[in-house]
Amino acid sequence: MIVPKSGGVTSTKAIVVRWLKHEGDAVQLGEPLVELETEKVSYELESPAEGILLRVVANETAEVPVGDPLCHIGQPNDPIPQS
């Protein structure tokens, strides 16, 4: 899952405010997963897939450019990505 462009907002980065799920947790499609903040708005980003939160790439308080990864979601037997 990557940092998305926010509709109409010209932000180039977002700050991870808090994770609503932890590594190893099951996530449902559309379920709030992480709270992000830009210079103009705070919002909860929903999971784009159903599965397991395999790895958090961007920790809380991290500043992440739009398009960069936040986490990896997969299935229980998937290998855990290193990046």
C-alpha positions, 0 to 999 in steps of 0.5 A: 500500500502506498501514500496516495495523492489526495483528491484536489490536494497538492501535497507531496508527502504525508506524515504517519500519525498512527497505525490502526492495525499491527503487523500480523493483524488480519485486515479487511478490504476498505477497513481503516488501516492508518491515519495520515496527515498532510499540511491541509488534512488528516484522514484514515487510509483504508486497506486496498486489499484483504489479507494480513498486514505483513510489514509496516514500512513507514513507522508512526511520525515518519514523513512519507512522499506520495507514491512511497510504500506504507506497508505490505498486505498479503496472505498468511503464507506469503514471504515478508517483503524486506522493503 
